[in-house]
Amino acid sequence: GEAIGDLYAPRLISVNDNGSVQVSTQNFDEWEKVGNALPTTDLGFFNQFGYGDWNLSFMLRGSFGHSLLNVTRMFYEPQALAASVYNTVVTDKYAGARDFTFSDNYIEKAGFLRLNHVTIGRTFNLKRGHSLILELIGQNLFTITSYSGNDPEARYTTAGSINSFRQAFSAGVDERSEYFTTRTYTLALRFKL
């Protein structure tokens, strides 16, 4: 019995001048543990302040200790001739590979700290106890991470290759089909009667 969520891969040994990749083994049974897809620590911090007619609230959230297989990088980074029809993406983790060889090079630490939510508001007191509240709300304003993929959130399932069914538990795979986390700004106006 191994730990749930362990990620295994062959180790990247070298990339020669022609871009050919050499890994420790192609035998699945000899792959080494290179990470775990489950976070060891999750945290959240919410606070709100008020001063006179003004208020501020925010939520920071983080997840640490997990790794992800960056499939987007694995697909778009190699500079193979066949890949010339795609927009290649070269990160600072690029090893010079020209072919699509799976290795631990594509499994990255994915810990992050994200500012999930900020609200700044002002209350305007009106007649007869009524009030008008004007708020500026921001969501996903920034994420601090060393992960080079779209989103460092831990993954617990992934789309399967058979009829697009979701696989029950296939943690740690950041598929190419994942979209960027959107940054949202909202201006809200509320009346209190």
N, C-alpha and C positions, 0 to 999 in steps of 0.2 A: 503494500500500500504506500502510494505516494500522496503528497498533499493535493487537495483539490485545487485546480487552476494552474498547476505547474506548466510551464512552457518549455518545450524541448526543441532543439535545433542542432544542426551540425555547426561547428565553429568555423569561421572564416579564417583560413590559413594565410592566403596571399592572393593578390591579383597581379598577373604579369603585365609586361608592357603592352601586350596586345589586348588586354582587358579580360583575359580568361581567368575564371575564378577557380581557386582550389579550396575545397572545404575538408574538414577533418574526416568525414565519412559520408557515403551516400546510403549506408545501411541504417534504416530507421531505428533499429534496436540499439544502435551505438550512439544515438544523439545524446547530447548532454543537456542537463537542466540549465536554462539560461535566464529564467525569471519566473514570476508568478503573476497571473492576471488579476488576482484579487487584492484589493487595497488592504494594507495592514492598519491604516489609520484613516478615518473620515472625521472631518470636523466642520462645524458651522458656528458662526458667531453673528448674532443679530443684536442691534442696539438702536435706540431712538433717543433723540434729544429734542427739547423744546425751549425756546427763549422768546418770551412775549408772544407775538402772533406767528412766529416762525417755527417750523418743525423739520427735523431731518431724521430719516431712518435708513439703515443699510443692512445688508446681509453679505458676509464673506463666507465662502464655502471652499473646502479643500479636500483632496483625496491623495493619499501618499502610499508609497510602497508597492505599487503595481506596475506592470510592464504591458506593452501592447505590440502586436505584430503590425507594422505599418505597411499594409498591402498597397496603398497608393504609392508610397515611395518604392516598394519592391517592383511595381509594375512600370512606373514612369521614369525611374532614375537610370536604369541601365541604358547605355548609349549604343544598343544593338542597331544594326542596319534596318531590321524589321521594325524597330521602334521609331523610325524617322517619320512615320505618318502620325505619331502622337506628339503632343507637346511634352518634351522631357522636362523633368524637374530635378535639379541638382541641389542637394542640401550640403551643409558642412559635414555630413556623415558619409558623403559619397566616397567610395573606395576605388573607383576607376573601372568598375565592372562594365562589360559590354554585353553580358548575357543575363538571363533571368535565373540565377542560381540561388535557391533558398539557403539562408544562413542566419546566424545570430546577429549579423550586421543590421537586419531589419527589425529586430526586437529591441524596443527602446523603453527606457524608464519613462513613466507617464504621470508622475506626480504633478499636482497643480494647486494653485490657489486662485480662486475666481471671485470677483466682485459681482455677485448675482443680481443684486437689487439695490437701488438708491432712490429715495423719494425726498425731494425738497418741496416744502409747501408753506403757504402763507394763508392765514385765516383773516378775512375781512368781516368784521362784525357789522351787521345791518340793523335796521329798526326791529323792534318787537322780538328780540332774541334770535332772529334769523342770522345766518352767516353764509358767506361765500368762501369756498376753499379752492385755491389755485395751486396745483401741484405739477411739478416736472418729475417724471419717473424715467429712470434708466435701468435697463436689464442687460446683463452680460457685458458690462462696460470694459472689463479687461480680464485677462487670464495670464498668470505668471507660470510658465512651464518651460522645460527644456525639450519637450516632445515636439517633433517636427511635423506631425500629422495634423489633420483637420481639427480634431477634438480629443483632448486627453482623458475624457470620461472613461471609466472602466466599462468594458463590454462584457455581457454575460451570454448573449446569443448572437448568432450571425445568420444571414440568409443562406439557406442550403442550395446546393446545385441542382437538386431534383425538384422540379415544379415550384421553385422559389419558396418552399416551406421553410420555416424557421427551425433551426436545429435547437434541440432542447437546452443543452448547456455546452457552449463552445466558447468559453471565455477567452478574452485577450486578443481578438482579431478585429482590427480597425479596417473594415472593408472599404473598397473604392466607392461604394454606393452611399457612404455616410456624407452628409452635408455639413458645412460649417455651421457653428452655433451662431445664431443671428444676434446682432446688437440692436436693441429696440429703445426708442425714445417715445415717450407719451406725454402729452400735455392734457391734464385733466382739470375739469371745472365741476365742483360739487356744490349743491345748495343744501343747507340744513334749515329745515322749517320748524 
